[in-house]
Amino acid sequence: MAMTEAERSDLLSKHFEPWDGFSDEDKRDLLAHSMSVTYPKGTNLHAGEANCQGLFLIVKGSLRAYLLSESGKEVTLYRLGPGDMCVLSASCVLSTITFDVHVDTEEETQLLLIRATFFEALSERNKDVECWAYRMASERFSEVMWAMQQILFMSMDKRMAIFLWDEMSRTKSDTLKITHEQAARYVGSAREVVTRMLKYFSTEGIVEVSRGGIRILDKAKLFELTQ
């Protein structure tokens, strides 16, 4: 469903920090170059500079940013939900970002899109926007470093426990509708490894695994594994 100018203005005022410092003319210009778009689950929105669309503000749904190896292995860097802004999808505008980040929708997702060409021009003439963009990028890189730390230095049981705990907190549900393949992408491992780890968690009474997903049975034990 298309968004009115008032709705787009309200979203930007809440989630785009430089908005309050804009002149009325700049606000009208930005609104004229923003649009509401909806993508189905599993859509690849960004794959490096090849399809640099611009800045995404998530209205509904969720996005996953990840790295993709030549062999096809995926490493999830971070996930974004309503109210978050995906600045790495405009990485072609940020000259210091030199690696290819992929961004997919995890479910049907509605976005407010600010086109890359306009965002680049806006950043060049407004240093507050440029500083905000680089600060947002640095915050995302902190999440990237956390993901790398987990993969490089944490045991698989701890990584899996952290993922399950975070997913339970995010969805506010003890039952996680997620496949072993999806979990493997999120923790940066192979599906077979995830299956073995979930089987171990199951024997310990921490989770119950079924065809429909994973149910958390013992939150205290799961939390203990995250420490």
N, C-alpha and C positions, 0 to 999 in steps of 0.2 A: 504494500500500500504506500503511495506517495506521501511524503511528509510536507506539511505546509511550511512556509517561510518562518512563521512564528515558532513552530516546533523545532526546526533546525536551529534557530536563534537560541532557543532555550537550552538545547543540548550543548551548543558551543559555549554558552555562558557558564554552564556547569562544569564542563570537562576540558575545555581548551583554555588554559591559563592566560595566555596573552590577550584573550578577547577583551577583558575589561579595560586594557590600555589602548584599544583601537579607537580611531576616530569613527564617526558615523559613516563616512565614505568608505573606510576600510572594511567596516562590518558589512555594508551593503555589497561590496566587492567580493568578500569571502562567501557570503550567502549565495551570490550569483554563480560562484564556482564550486559549490558543494551540492551533492545530490545523494538521495537515498537509494540504495541498491540492496537487493536480497539475493542470496546465493544458496543453493541446496547443499546438503551435507556432502562432504568429501570434495568440494571444489578447491582446486589449487588457485589461490589468489596472487601469489607472488613466488617467483623462482629466480631471484637475482635480478640483475639489471634488464634481463630479457623482457620482463613484463612489469616494469616499475609503474604501478598505477597511481600511487600517491599515499596520502595519509588516511588511515581508517579509524573511525570512531565507532565502537561496537554499540549498537542500540539493543539488539537481542541476539542470543546465541553465543557462540564461542569460537575462538581461533586457536590454532596450535602452530607455533614457530619451531622449525627443526632444521638440522643439517642432514644432507643426503650424500652418502659416499658413492664412489663410482660403482661399487658392488650392489648398491641399492639399500644398504643399511641406513636406518633413520635414527637420529639422536634428537629427542625432544629437548628444546632449549627452555621454553616457557609456554604458558597458556594464558589466554586473555578472555575476559568476560565483559558483560554490559558495563559501560562507563569507561572502559579502558581504551587507550589510543595506541595503535600499532604504528610506531614511527619507522621501524625497520622496513616496512613495506614501501617507504619512500627513500630507501637507502641510496638510490641513484642521485638524490639531492644532497646527501651527506657524504662529502668526498672522502672522509676518513674511514668509511665502512667499505672494506675491500673483499669481503667474503660473501658467498651466496647463501642467503637465508631463504628457506621455503616457508610459506604460510598457507595452511589449509583451514577450511571450515570443519568443525567437529560435529556440527548439526546445522540445520537451516539457520542462516544468520543474516540479520539485517544490519547494514553498515551505513554510516554517513561518510561519503568519500569526498576528499579534497584532492583534486587532480594534481599530479606531480609537477606539471609545468607551471601551474599557478602557485603551488606551494614553494617552488624554487624561487620564483620571482618575488613572492612575499617575504621569504627568508632573506633575500639579498637587500631588500629595501627596509626591512624591519629587523634590527639586531635582537630585539627581545624575542622574536619568533625563532631566530637562528639559535640563540642561547637556550631557549626552551627545548628545541628539537634535540640539541646535543646533550642536554641534561637528561631528557627522556631516554635517549639512546644509551647513556651511561648507566641509567637505572636498569635497563634491560640487560646490559652486559653484566651487571652484578648477578642477575638471575642466570645468565649463561655460565658464569664462573661457578655458581652454586651447582648447576647441573654437571659441569665438568668435574667438580670436586667429588660429587657423589659417584660418578662413573670411575674415576681414577683411584679414589682413596677409601671408599666405603665398601663394606662387605655386601654381598647380594641380598642377604636377609634384611639388612638395615635399609637398603635402597627400596626394597619391595614394601617394607613396613611403612616407610615415609610416604611412598606413593599411595598406598591404601588409606593411610590416615588422612592425607591431604585430600584425596578424592572423596572420602566420607565427609570431611568438613565442607568441601566445596558443594557437594550435592545435598548435604543435610539428610543423608539416608544411610542406613546400615547395609542396604543392598545396592551393590554397584553393578549396573548393567554394562559390562565391559568384557570383551573377549581376551583370551590369552595373547593373541596377536597384537591387539591394541595396547595392552599392558606392557608388552615387550617394547613397543615403540616408545612408550612414555619413559621407561626406565633405561632405555638404551642397551637392551640385551636381546638374546635370541628367545623365540617362543618356547623352545624346549626347556631352556633354563627357567623361565617364568613358570612353566607347568610344574617342574620339579619343586620349585620353591613353594608354590601354592599347595602342592601335595603335602609338603612338610608342614606348612602352616595348618593344614587341615588335620593332620595326625596330632598336632599339638592343641587342637581345639580352638584355634584362633579364628579360623574362617570355615565356611562351608562353600564348596565349589559345586556349581551346577551348570547345566547348559545355558541357563539364562543369565549367569553372571556369578558374582562373588558376594556372599553375605558375611558380614563381620559378626562373630559370635562373642569374642572376648576382647573388649576394647582395652582393658588394663594390660593384658599381655601384649597386644599390638603396640600400645603406646610405649611399653617398656623396651620393645625392640627398636623403636625410633631413637632412643637416647644413646 
